């Protein structure tokens, strides 16, 4: 009996440690401007500027490579935010000089929620392509400027890499997978509450409401008003209430078109160490086109 009890606590310790140390690499998924300023000359750090080219030309972090957000998404089957084709994404990554072990720090604008989720969507796309350690500069380029850190207008080029993408299909879900996992996986609808409840309509969607069983966790909760990430303890509390604490349970996040859902994918997978988090890339834009796809059209006062 004592042996069983000892083994129980050993297993609990191992599980606890694996959660606590899932981000204990040399660098975490969210980096501060102070850290980046100190590590600009670190050869293992790759600064990726996803702002518009005209913004980049006006000034950028020294050494940052320009590769705008538009390069990381495409339209397919009239769905507005889809992964690029594999050959195109592979070309993009190789031409930029990124490898699987490259520590990519993504820098974007942070003035709007869409700009904030540009960065998390690119991080997810890199993870899909097998890049192990995508990170985001907390507060983006705006915070870098506020610290009076150095900027340059030099156009940066990097040598190409020979990386062959190893596609991580475990971070993406399609409609058939979502339908098959209803009642089993945790479905997280990251849209604003009024859209989730069906109290408001989105011109992008043909129907109102949410997928049966989905919980609502709005994307806006991931960020503070100044464009930085919410602190980890608050995100952990929000996540615990919505999806529970089991780190191995499958979680599927969605929004209107797959972009904004990347906010909670990043928070859950990269910051909070949930191990099986997917984005439904077609999201409600695709789901609502299918008249046979089940939908809760109104939740009343719930």
C-alpha atoms as one frame of an Amber mdcrd trajectory, in Angstrom:
protein
   0.000   0.000   0.000   2.778   2.411   0.956   4.531   1.627  -2.314   1.382
   2.524  -4.262   1.075   5.797  -2.380   4.721   6.647  -3.069   4.308   5.915
  -6.781   1.148   8.046  -6.859   3.018  11.073  -5.560   5.940  10.403  -7.905
   3.559  10.427 -10.893   1.852  13.597  -9.656   5.261  15.247  -9.257   6.342
  14.238 -12.761   3.136  15.580 -14.292   3.381  18.812 -12.299   7.003  19.284
 -13.285   6.292  18.661 -16.978   3.642  21.384 -16.924   5.835  23.775 -14.978
   8.817  23.237 -17.230   7.152  23.070 -20.647   8.390  26.607 -21.243  11.691
  26.207 -19.406  13.713  26.436 -22.576  16.335  29.152 -22.558  13.692  31.593
 -23.781   9.918  31.658 -23.443   7.083  32.243 -25.945   6.669  35.919 -24.984
   9.779  38.083 -24.794  10.141  41.549 -23.379  11.637  44.507 -25.181  14.368
  44.579 -22.533  15.327  40.988 -23.236  15.357  41.499 -27.000  17.470  44.633
 -26.727  20.072  42.653 -24.795  19.969  39.749 -27.258  19.984  41.489 -30.646
  23.454  40.124 -31.331  22.538  36.593 -30.298  22.948  34.503 -33.481  20.180
  32.116 -32.419  17.593  34.929 -32.311  15.733  35.733 -35.524  13.606  38.898
 -35.469  10.688  38.672 -37.901   8.861  41.919 -38.693   5.335  41.181 -39.993
   4.201  44.785 -40.376   3.483  46.337 -43.750   6.523  47.025 -45.916   5.972
  50.784 -45.720   6.047  50.583 -41.905   9.240  48.539 -42.042  10.895  51.057
 -44.365  10.119  53.890 -41.967  12.026  52.127 -39.231  12.486  48.715 -37.644
  14.449  46.814 -35.052  18.063  46.308 -36.179  18.499  42.934 -37.866  14.760
  42.355 -38.300  13.676  40.686 -41.539  10.550  41.992 -43.254   7.945  39.366
 -44.124   4.481  40.849 -43.929   1.447  39.119 -42.454  -0.005  38.676 -45.942
   2.691  36.079 -46.671   1.388  33.857 -43.869  -2.235  33.439 -44.937  -4.299
  32.940 -48.073  -7.886  32.706 -49.273  -9.131  29.275 -50.316 -12.641  28.024
 -51.154 -13.873  31.554 -50.446 -12.647  31.272 -46.861 -10.843  34.451 -45.938
  -8.009  33.283 -43.670  -6.497  29.925 -44.513  -3.056  28.396 -44.277  -0.986
  28.909 -47.420  -0.401  25.880 -49.618   2.410  23.760 -48.238   4.805  24.422
 -51.108   4.246  28.179 -50.832   4.682  28.175 -47.059   7.814  26.064 -47.357
   9.265  28.528 -49.883   8.431  31.450 -47.589  10.160  29.871 -44.612  13.245
  28.713 -46.515  13.706  32.011 -48.359  13.659  33.841 -45.029  16.407  31.663
 -43.580  14.314  30.002 -40.866  15.077  26.470 -39.656  13.239  24.161 -37.279
  15.354  25.261 -34.314  15.415  28.965 -35.138  14.187  31.098 -32.252  11.856
  33.405 -34.174  10.714  36.565 -32.376   7.670  37.980 -34.163   7.280  41.761
 -34.169   4.049  43.422 -35.246   1.843  46.423 -34.671  -0.406  46.381 -31.613
  -2.913  49.177 -32.154  -5.877  46.897 -32.948  -7.009  43.416 -31.951  -6.556
  42.301 -35.545  -2.921  43.422 -35.493  -2.373  41.628 -32.196  -3.736  38.397
 -33.621  -1.585  38.783 -36.729   1.359  37.883 -34.508  -0.317  34.906 -32.824
  -1.521  33.602 -36.191   2.020  33.731 -37.601   3.303  31.922 -34.497   0.726
  29.184 -35.073   1.640  28.941 -38.758   5.313  28.537 -37.905   4.434  25.812
 -35.394   2.380  24.065 -38.084   5.454  24.134 -40.336   7.564  22.444 -37.666
   9.372  25.497 -36.290   9.749  24.580 -32.646  10.099  27.910 -30.852   8.076
  30.795 -32.253   7.854  33.726 -29.857   6.220  37.147 -29.829   7.655  40.494
 -28.735   5.373  41.697 -25.946   3.904  45.049 -26.908   5.317  44.847 -30.416
   7.182  47.555 -32.268   5.252  50.299 -30.502   6.645  49.295 -27.115  10.146
  49.011 -28.590   9.883  52.633 -29.724   8.548  53.749 -26.346  11.755  52.472
 -24.738  13.892  54.554 -27.122  15.715  51.447 -28.245  17.678  51.620 -31.531
  15.924  51.471 -34.899  17.231  51.394 -38.439  16.010  51.822 -42.006  18.512
  49.355 -43.476  16.882  46.629 -45.576  17.827  43.260 -44.077  18.538  40.132
 -46.134  19.350  36.707 -44.789  20.773  33.619 -46.490  18.240  30.962 -47.441
  17.865  27.833 -45.359  17.583  24.244 -46.544  14.869  23.439 -44.031  12.303
  20.850 -45.114   9.099  21.585 -43.259   7.795  18.831 -41.012   4.094  19.535
 -40.986   2.519  19.457 -37.554  -1.037  18.376 -38.346  -1.805  18.204 -34.621
  -2.344  21.977 -34.418  -5.100  22.169 -37.048  -8.649  20.835 -37.303 -11.057
  20.717 -40.241 -14.852  20.656 -40.196 -15.097  16.871 -40.284 -12.771  16.566
 -37.304 -14.755  19.117 -35.306 -18.024  17.353 -36.073 -16.538  13.998 -35.035
 -15.222  15.418 -31.765 -18.415  17.150 -30.597 -19.063  16.137 -27.014 -15.500
  14.875 -26.570 -13.093  17.725 -27.287 -13.464  21.128 -25.660 -14.692  23.564
 -28.324 -13.664  27.141 -27.539 -15.459  29.934 -29.385 -13.242  33.012 -29.106
 -15.660  35.506 -30.650 -17.283  38.324 -28.644 -20.112  37.132 -26.398 -22.907
  38.700 -28.464 -21.826  36.776 -31.567 -21.439  33.582 -29.558 -24.962  33.937
 -28.139 -26.494  34.803 -31.492 -27.554  38.239 -30.253 -25.624  39.946 -33.048
 -24.833  39.014 -36.618 -21.554  39.016 -38.496 -21.724  39.915 -42.215 -19.120
  37.220 -42.831 -21.438  34.488 -41.537 -24.641  33.079 -43.044 -26.085  32.038
 -39.685 -25.971  33.209 -36.070 -25.100  31.279 -32.941 -22.460  28.774 -31.890
 -21.499  25.120 -32.203 -23.318  22.922 -29.643 -21.290  22.503 -26.468 -18.825
  25.289 -27.294 -17.666  27.524 -24.458 -17.076  31.219 -24.944 -13.639  32.695
 -24.262 -13.327  35.998 -26.149 -10.008  36.738 -27.830  -9.914  40.214 -26.296
  -9.180  38.670 -22.875  -5.715  37.547 -24.000  -4.391  41.105 -24.302  -4.177
  44.220 -22.180  -5.244  47.606 -23.522  -1.614  48.631 -24.065  -1.095  45.809
 -26.563   0.839  43.501 -24.246  -0.245  40.035 -23.180  -2.362  39.594 -20.096
  -0.395  38.177 -17.195  -0.072  34.410 -17.059  -1.935  33.953 -13.776  -5.026
  35.712 -15.097  -4.913  33.717 -18.339  -4.512  30.539 -16.319  -7.583  31.379
 -14.235  -9.685  32.165 -17.304  -8.559  28.978 -19.029  -9.174  26.820 -15.981
 -12.786  27.994 -15.727 -13.432  27.491 -19.444 -11.534  24.320 -20.381 -10.423
  22.818 -17.075  -6.937  21.956 -15.914  -6.337  18.668 -17.754  -3.369  19.500
 -19.958  -3.830  16.494 -22.256  -7.465  17.026 -23.209  -8.079  18.019 -26.807
  -9.060  21.672 -27.247 -10.302  23.148 -30.530 -10.390  26.938 -30.775 -12.313
  28.865 -33.412 -13.579  32.325 -34.289 -15.152  33.808 -37.420 -12.355  32.925
 -39.834  -9.456  31.337 -37.955  -7.353  34.430 -37.262  -8.600  35.683 -33.904
  -8.755  32.144 -32.492  -4.961  32.088 -32.710  -4.901  34.356 -29.637  -6.184
  31.600 -27.363  -4.250  28.926 -29.249  -1.076  30.807 -28.361  -2.139  31.428
 -24.756  -3.252  27.848 -24.142  -0.576  25.975 -26.079   2.503  28.151 -25.766
   1.976  30.101 -22.539  -0.089  27.697 -20.406   1.256  24.374 -21.683  -1.945
  22.663 -22.793  -0.618  19.918 -25.035  -3.377  19.305 -27.589  -4.720  22.617
 -28.882  -5.927  22.984 -32.456  -7.348  25.822 -34.532 -10.379  25.063 -36.657
  -9.049  26.992 -39.627 -12.359  27.341 -41.463 -14.045  28.365 -38.206 -17.601
  29.712 -38.206 -17.206  31.102 -41.725 -17.130  27.528 -43.021 -19.391  25.931
 -40.385 -22.261  28.333 -40.954 -22.301  27.693 -44.710 -23.199  24.078 -44.076
 -26.935  23.949 -43.393 -26.496  20.473 -41.907 -23.866  21.576 -39.410 -25.542
  21.856 -35.976 -25.842  25.303 -34.465 -27.247  26.735 -31.256 -28.912  29.864
 -32.626 -29.743  31.541 -29.333 -28.830  31.045 -25.694 -31.439  33.411 -24.324
 -30.256  34.853 -21.037 -27.575  32.243 -20.462
